[in-house]
Amino acid sequence: MSRTVLLSALLLAFALPASAQSTYSPTRDTLRFRETTQLRLKLTTPQGEIPMTIEQRATIALVRSGDTARAWFDSLALSATGPQGEQRPATDSALKLPLSFRLDSRGRVTDVVAPKWPSSLQGMAELSHQFDDFFLPLPAQPLKIGLAWSDTTVHTDSTAERFARWVRRTDYRVERDTTVGTTRALVVRAKQAMSATISAPVPNQGMRSEAQLSGDSDGYYVFAPTTGRLMGRRREGKMEGPVKLSGGMGEMQMSQSIDYTGETEALK
Protein backbone atom coordinates (compact mmCIF):
# COMPACT_ATOMS: atom_id res chain seq x y z
CA MET A 1 0.00 0.00 0.00
CA SER A 2 1.42 3.40 -0.99
CA ARG A 3 1.91 6.19 1.56
CA THR A 4 -0.79 8.25 -0.19
CA VAL A 5 -3.35 5.44 -0.03
CA LEU A 6 -2.47 4.76 3.62
CA LEU A 7 -2.83 8.45 4.51
CA SER A 8 -6.19 8.61 2.69
CA ALA A 9 -7.41 5.53 4.57
CA LEU A 10 -6.40 7.05 7.91
CA LEU A 11 -8.09 10.36 7.14
CA LEU A 12 -11.24 8.52 6.05
CA ALA A 13 -11.26 6.48 9.26
CA PHE A 14 -11.08 9.61 11.40
CA ALA A 15 -13.63 11.45 9.25
CA LEU A 16 -16.29 8.72 9.34
CA PRO A 17 -18.92 9.09 12.05
CA ALA A 18 -18.70 6.44 14.76
CA SER A 19 -21.96 4.87 13.65
CA ALA A 20 -20.66 1.38 14.30
CA GLN A 21 -19.70 2.08 17.90
CA SER A 22 -21.07 -0.52 20.31
CA THR A 23 -19.78 0.96 23.56
CA TYR A 24 -20.88 3.52 26.10
CA SER A 25 -18.98 6.79 26.11
CA PRO A 26 -16.22 7.14 28.74
CA THR A 27 -17.10 10.82 29.23
CA ARG A 28 -16.82 12.23 32.75
CA ASP A 29 -19.67 14.66 32.13
CA THR A 30 -22.61 14.42 34.51
CA LEU A 31 -25.48 12.76 32.65
CA ARG A 32 -29.06 13.18 33.81
CA PHE A 33 -32.17 11.14 33.14
CA ARG A 34 -35.83 11.79 33.84
CA GLU A 35 -37.68 8.62 34.76
CA THR A 36 -41.32 7.80 35.48
CA THR A 37 -42.53 4.38 36.63
CA GLN A 38 -46.12 3.38 37.34
CA LEU A 39 -47.24 0.10 38.91
CA ARG A 40 -50.81 -1.14 39.21
CA LEU A 41 -51.00 -3.98 41.71
CA LYS A 42 -53.85 -6.28 42.58
CA LEU A 43 -53.87 -8.74 45.47
CA THR A 44 -56.56 -11.39 45.33
CA THR A 45 -57.38 -12.68 48.83
CA PRO A 46 -60.11 -15.00 50.16
CA GLN A 47 -61.96 -11.81 51.17
CA GLY A 48 -61.71 -10.18 47.74
CA GLU A 49 -59.42 -8.00 45.64
CA ILE A 50 -57.13 -5.27 47.00
CA PRO A 51 -55.97 -2.78 44.36
CA MET A 52 -53.00 -0.46 44.75
CA THR A 53 -51.06 1.94 42.54
CA ILE A 54 -47.47 3.14 43.01
CA GLU A 55 -45.77 5.90 41.04
CA GLN A 56 -42.14 6.99 41.09
CA ARG A 57 -40.88 10.14 39.39
CA ALA A 58 -37.20 10.94 39.53
CA THR A 59 -34.32 12.85 38.04
CA ILE A 60 -31.19 10.73 38.19
CA ALA A 61 -27.63 12.00 37.82
CA LEU A 62 -24.74 9.80 36.71
CA VAL A 63 -20.99 10.31 36.39
CA ARG A 64 -18.79 7.65 34.81
CA SER A 65 -15.00 7.51 35.00
CA GLY A 66 -13.52 4.45 33.33
CA ASP A 67 -15.52 1.47 34.58
CA THR A 68 -16.57 3.24 37.77
CA ALA A 69 -19.90 5.08 37.97
CA ARG A 70 -21.50 7.17 40.68
CA ALA A 71 -25.17 8.10 40.69
CA TRP A 72 -27.64 9.97 42.86
CA PHE A 73 -31.19 11.31 42.82
CA ASP A 74 -31.52 15.02 42.08
CA SER A 75 -35.27 14.74 42.60
CA LEU A 76 -37.56 11.95 43.75
CA ALA A 77 -41.32 11.77 44.24
CA LEU A 78 -43.17 8.66 45.41
CA SER A 79 -46.88 8.09 45.83
CA ALA A 80 -48.98 5.05 46.69
CA THR A 81 -52.74 4.70 46.68
CA GLY A 82 -54.49 1.76 48.30
CA PRO A 83 -57.07 0.73 50.90
CA GLN A 84 -55.45 3.04 53.48
CA GLY A 85 -55.67 6.06 51.20
CA GLU A 86 -52.80 7.95 49.59
CA GLN A 87 -49.25 8.06 50.88
CA ARG A 88 -46.60 10.54 49.77
CA PRO A 89 -43.49 10.02 51.90
CA ALA A 90 -40.92 12.77 52.20
CA THR A 91 -37.89 11.99 50.04
CA ASP A 92 -35.55 14.90 50.79
CA SER A 93 -33.24 12.72 52.89
CA ALA A 94 -32.77 10.33 49.94
CA LEU A 95 -31.53 13.03 47.56
CA LYS A 96 -27.82 13.30 46.70
CA LEU A 97 -26.98 10.04 48.49
CA PRO A 98 -24.26 8.38 46.37
CA LEU A 99 -24.86 4.98 44.79
CA SER A 100 -21.74 3.54 43.18
CA PHE A 101 -21.22 0.61 40.81
CA ARG A 102 -19.07 -0.68 38.00
CA LEU A 103 -20.36 0.05 34.51
CA ASP A 104 -18.36 -1.44 31.67
CA SER A 105 -18.25 -0.09 28.14
CA ARG A 106 -21.07 -2.41 27.01
CA GLY A 107 -23.53 -1.42 29.71
CA ARG A 108 -23.09 -4.21 32.26
CA VAL A 109 -23.65 -3.14 35.87
CA THR A 110 -21.90 -4.96 38.73
CA ASP A 111 -20.62 -4.37 42.28
CA VAL A 112 -23.38 -2.02 43.36
CA VAL A 113 -22.75 -0.22 46.65
CA ALA A 114 -25.91 1.49 47.88
CA PRO A 115 -26.39 3.94 50.72
CA LYS A 116 -28.76 3.43 53.65
CA TRP A 117 -32.09 4.72 52.37
CA PRO A 118 -34.68 6.34 54.66
CA SER A 119 -36.86 3.75 56.39
CA SER A 120 -39.98 5.68 55.30
CA LEU A 121 -39.36 4.54 51.70
CA GLN A 122 -39.26 0.82 52.45
CA GLY A 123 -41.96 -1.13 50.67
CA MET A 124 -42.51 1.66 48.12
CA ALA A 125 -39.28 1.80 46.13
CA GLU A 126 -36.26 -0.43 45.45
CA LEU A 127 -33.78 2.41 44.99
CA SER A 128 -30.73 0.18 45.41
CA HIS A 129 -31.78 -1.72 42.28
CA GLN A 130 -32.31 1.35 40.12
CA PHE A 131 -29.61 0.26 37.65
CA ASP A 132 -30.18 -3.51 37.58
CA ASP A 133 -31.96 -3.25 34.24
CA PHE A 134 -31.34 0.37 33.27
CA PHE A 135 -28.82 0.30 30.41
CA LEU A 136 -29.08 -1.41 27.04
CA PRO A 137 -26.53 -4.29 27.15
CA LEU A 138 -24.61 -3.88 23.93
CA PRO A 139 -23.45 -6.80 21.77
CA ALA A 140 -19.90 -7.36 20.59
CA GLN A 141 -20.94 -6.70 16.97
CA PRO A 142 -21.38 -3.17 15.58
CA LEU A 143 -24.97 -2.00 15.80
CA LYS A 144 -26.91 -1.97 12.55
CA ILE A 145 -30.53 -2.30 11.54
CA GLY A 146 -31.62 -5.94 11.71
CA LEU A 147 -28.97 -7.03 14.22
CA ALA A 148 -30.47 -9.31 16.90
CA TRP A 149 -29.00 -10.73 20.10
CA SER A 150 -30.07 -12.11 23.47
CA ASP A 151 -28.93 -11.50 27.03
CA THR A 152 -29.70 -13.21 30.35
CA THR A 153 -29.07 -11.59 33.73
CA VAL A 154 -29.52 -12.89 37.27
CA HIS A 155 -29.63 -10.56 40.27
CA THR A 156 -29.65 -11.90 43.81
CA ASP A 157 -30.11 -9.70 46.86
CA SER A 158 -29.80 -11.36 50.25
CA THR A 159 -29.77 -9.95 53.78
CA ALA A 160 -30.63 -11.35 57.19
CA GLU A 161 -34.29 -10.42 56.63
CA ARG A 162 -34.83 -10.27 52.90
CA PHE A 163 -34.12 -12.44 49.86
CA ALA A 164 -34.80 -11.62 46.22
CA ARG A 165 -33.71 -13.31 43.01
CA TRP A 166 -34.56 -11.91 39.58
CA VAL A 167 -33.92 -13.71 36.30
CA ARG A 168 -34.35 -11.74 33.09
CA ARG A 169 -33.93 -13.06 29.56
CA THR A 170 -34.21 -10.40 26.88
CA ASP A 171 -34.23 -10.58 23.09
CA TYR A 172 -33.02 -7.42 21.35
CA ARG A 173 -33.32 -6.28 17.75
CA VAL A 174 -32.21 -3.04 16.12
CA GLU A 175 -35.34 -1.85 14.32
CA ARG A 176 -34.73 1.57 12.78
CA ASP A 177 -32.96 4.91 12.74
CA THR A 178 -34.25 7.93 14.61
CA THR A 179 -33.07 11.33 15.81
CA VAL A 180 -33.19 12.87 19.26
CA GLY A 181 -32.85 16.59 18.73
CA THR A 182 -29.93 16.68 16.32
CA THR A 183 -28.40 13.39 17.49
CA ARG A 184 -28.70 10.33 15.29
CA ALA A 185 -29.75 7.22 17.18
CA LEU A 186 -31.09 3.69 16.81
CA VAL A 187 -34.29 2.19 18.17
CA VAL A 188 -33.69 -1.24 19.72
CA ARG A 189 -36.73 -3.39 20.48
CA ALA A 190 -36.53 -5.37 23.76
CA LYS A 191 -38.78 -8.31 24.61
CA GLN A 192 -38.15 -9.68 28.07
CA ALA A 193 -39.23 -12.74 30.07
CA MET A 194 -38.85 -12.38 33.84
CA SER A 195 -39.17 -14.47 36.98
CA ALA A 196 -38.70 -13.44 40.59
CA THR A 197 -38.56 -15.08 44.01
CA ILE A 198 -38.99 -12.61 46.87
CA SER A 199 -39.13 -13.25 50.61
CA ALA A 200 -39.36 -10.27 52.96
CA PRO A 201 -41.04 -8.96 56.12
CA VAL A 202 -44.24 -6.96 55.69
CA PRO A 203 -43.58 -3.46 57.10
CA ASN A 204 -45.31 -2.81 60.44
CA GLN A 205 -47.38 -6.02 60.24
CA GLY A 206 -45.29 -8.64 62.08
CA MET A 207 -45.68 -10.95 59.10
CA ARG A 208 -43.59 -12.26 56.26
CA SER A 209 -44.42 -12.58 52.58
CA GLU A 210 -43.08 -15.08 50.06
CA ALA A 211 -43.85 -14.46 46.41
CA GLN A 212 -43.17 -16.32 43.15
CA LEU A 213 -43.75 -14.04 40.16
CA SER A 214 -43.26 -14.41 36.42
CA GLY A 215 -44.22 -12.44 33.34
CA ASP A 216 -42.95 -10.56 30.34
CA SER A 217 -42.49 -7.05 29.00
CA ASP A 218 -42.18 -5.29 25.67
CA GLY A 219 -40.47 -2.01 24.94
CA TYR A 220 -37.52 -0.31 23.33
CA TYR A 221 -34.27 1.54 23.98
CA VAL A 222 -32.97 4.55 22.07
CA PHE A 223 -29.17 4.45 21.84
CA ALA A 224 -26.91 6.93 20.03
CA PRO A 225 -23.84 5.09 18.64
CA THR A 226 -22.15 8.33 17.60
CA THR A 227 -22.02 9.59 21.17
CA GLY A 228 -22.15 6.27 23.03
CA ARG A 229 -25.14 7.42 25.09
CA LEU A 230 -28.46 5.99 26.17
CA MET A 231 -31.05 8.51 25.00
CA GLY A 232 -34.21 6.92 26.33
CA ARG A 233 -36.23 3.85 27.08
CA ARG A 234 -39.86 2.79 27.34
CA ARG A 235 -41.41 -0.51 28.45
CA GLU A 236 -44.62 -2.04 29.72
CA GLY A 237 -45.32 -5.47 31.08
CA LYS A 238 -47.04 -7.68 33.59
CA MET A 239 -45.98 -10.13 36.31
CA GLU A 240 -48.19 -12.40 38.39
CA GLY A 241 -48.03 -15.33 40.75
CA PRO A 242 -48.81 -16.72 44.21
CA VAL A 243 -48.03 -14.95 47.49
CA LYS A 244 -47.99 -16.53 50.94
CA LEU A 245 -48.26 -14.49 54.14
CA SER A 246 -47.18 -16.07 57.42
CA GLY A 247 -46.82 -14.78 60.96
CA GLY A 248 -48.73 -14.18 64.15
CA MET A 249 -52.07 -14.42 62.36
CA GLY A 250 -51.28 -17.78 60.76
CA GLU A 251 -50.95 -18.26 57.02
CA MET A 252 -52.81 -16.76 54.09
CA GLN A 253 -52.55 -17.70 50.41
CA MET A 254 -53.10 -14.98 47.84
CA SER A 255 -52.30 -14.19 44.23
CA GLN A 256 -50.73 -11.00 42.95
CA SER A 257 -50.60 -9.29 39.58
CA ILE A 258 -48.52 -6.25 38.68
CA ASP A 259 -48.98 -4.20 35.52
CA TYR A 260 -46.30 -1.60 34.99
CA THR A 261 -45.05 1.03 32.59
CA GLY A 262 -41.77 2.88 32.67
CA GLU A 263 -40.21 5.68 30.65
CA THR A 264 -36.69 7.09 30.76
CA GLU A 265 -35.48 10.20 28.92
CA ALA A 266 -31.95 11.57 28.75
CA LEU A 267 -31.75 15.25 29.64
CA LYS A 268 -29.34 17.72 28.10
N, C-alpha and C positions, 0 to 999 in steps of 0.2 A: 504494500500500500504506500503510495507517495505521500510526502509530507503535506501537500496541499489537500489531498483527499482526507488524510487523518485530521487535519485542522478543521476542515469543513464538517466532518462527522462530530468532532468535539463541540463545535459551535452549535450544530443542530441539536445535540443532546441537551445542551444548556438552555437552548431557546425553546424547546418543546415544553408545553405545560405538563405538570406532573399528574396527568390524568390517570396513569396506571398505578399511582401510589396506593398501597394497601397497608398503610401504617398511620397511627395517630401522631399528630405533630408534637415535637418535643418542646414547643414554646413554653416559656415561663410566664407568659401573660396570665392574668386572672380571667378565667372563663366563667360565665354565669349562665344559668339555665332557669327558666320558669317552668314549673311543673304543677299539674293539677291531677289528682287521683280521686276517683269516686267509687265507693263500694256500696252495694245494696245487698244486705245480708238477710237471710230468712232462716230462723230456727223453727223446726217443726217438732213440737213436744206432744205428749199425750193429752195435754190440755188445749192444744191449738197452736197456731202459728204466731211467732214473735218477729216482726220486721224491724230492721234497723238500717240506717244509712250512716256512712262515715265519709267525710271529705277532707282532703289534705291539699292545701295550696302553699307553695313554697318557692322561694328564690334561692338557688344553690350556687355557691361560689366554689371554684376548683382551680388549684395551681398545681402544675406538674413540672417536676425537674428530674430529668432522666426517667427512671422507672418508679420514682417516688411521687406520690400525689397527696395533697392535703386539701380537705374540703370542709365547708361549714355552711350553716344556714344564715343567709342575710335576712330572710323573713320566713315566717312559718305560721300558718293558721290552720287549726284543727277544729272540726265540729262533728258531733255525733247526735243523731236523733233516734230515740227508741221509746220503749214503754215508760221510761222515767223522764221523758221530755228531752230537751235539747241541752247538750253540754258543749261549752267552748272554753277549754282550759287555757290558762295563761301560758304563753310559750316564750316569753322574753328571756327566761333563764336558759333556754336551749339555743339561743342565737349565738353565733360566733364560736361555739365550742368546736375545737378541731377534731376532725375524723381523718385518720391517715390510713393509707393503704399503698400497695404496690400496683401500678398500672403499666403493663408492658405496651410495646408499640402496636400490638394487635388488639388491644382492648380487654385483655384478661385482668381481672381484679383478684388479688390475693392479699393475705396478711393484713386484714383489716384490724385497726386498733381504734376502738370507739370510746368516747368519753362516757361519763356517768350521766345519763339523761335524767331530767326531773321526774320524780315518781308520779306526778300528776298526769304524765303522758302515757303511762303504762296501760296496755290494753287498747290504746287508740292508734298508736303508730309504732312501726318497727324502724326507727331512724337508723339504727346500727346497720341495717341491711339495705340502705338506700341504694348502694351501688352493686348489689349482687347481680342484677340483671339490667343494668343501666346502659352500658355501652354495646354497640354492635361489635361482636367478635369477628374480626376480619380474617379472611382465608389467606393462605400463602400465595395464591395466584393473584395477579393484577385484576382489579375490579373491571368488569365490562358487562354490558347488557346481555342477559341470558345465563351468566355464571350462577351456578347453584352449589351450595355446600350445606353440611349439617354440623351441629355442635351439641354436645351433651355436657351439662354442668351439674355438679352435686354440691350442695351447701349444707353443712351440719353445724348446728349451734347447740352447745350443751353446757349447762351450768348445774349447780346443785339442785335447783328447783325446776329448771325448764329444759326441754329437749325439742329440737326441731330439725327435720331433715327434708330438704327440697331437692327434687330431681327434675330437671328441665331438659327436654330434647327439642331442638328447634331446627327447622328447615328454612334456609334462606335462599332468596333468588333475586338477582338484580333485575328490576323490571324496566326502568326507563330513566331518561335524563330529566332534570328539573333545574330550576334556579331559585336561590334564596337571596332576594335582593339582587346583587350583581354577581353572586358566587354560583358557579356551576356545581351541581351536585347530582347524586344518584339516589333513586328510590329503591330500597331493598325490602321486599316483602318478607315477613317473618311469621311462620306458623309454628306454634309451640304446643307441646303436650307436657303437662305438669302433674306431679304427684307430691303430696306432702304428708308427713307424720308429725303431729305436734302434741306435746304433753306439757301442760303448764297449770299453775294455780289460777283460780278465778279470783280477780282482785276483790278484796273485802267480803268474800263469801265463805271462806273456810272450806272450799271445795277445790277439786282438781278436774280438769277437762283433758280428755284424750280424743284427738280427732284424726281421721284418715280421709284425706281429700284428694280428688283427682279432677282433671278437666283439661281444657285447651283454650288457646287464645289465637287471635289473628290480628295482624297489624303491620306496621312498616317503620323502617328507619330512613332518615335522610342523612347521607354522609357525603361530605365534600372531599374528594380525593386530592384536589389541587391544594387544599389547605390542611388536610389531615384532621378535619374537625367533624364531630357529630353536630348536625344542624337541627335535628328534631326527631321526635318519635311519637307514634300513636299506636294504641292497642286496646282491644276489648276482649273479654273472655268470661268464662264461667268455671267455677270449681264447686264440687259438691261431694258429700259423703257423710258417714255416721260420726256422731259425737257421743261420748260417754262422760257423764258427770258422776263423781264419787266423792264422798265426804261424810260429814256429820249427819246429813239427811238421807243417807243411803245412796243408792245408785239410780240414775235416770238415763235412758237411752233416747237420743234425739237424732235428727238429721239436719244437716246444714247446707245451704246453697249460697254462693257468693257470686254475684255479677259485678264486674268491674270495668271501668274505662280509665285510661291514663293518657296524658298528653304532655310532652316535653318539648320546649322550644329554646334554642340557643339565643341568648341576648347579645347585643353588640357590646 
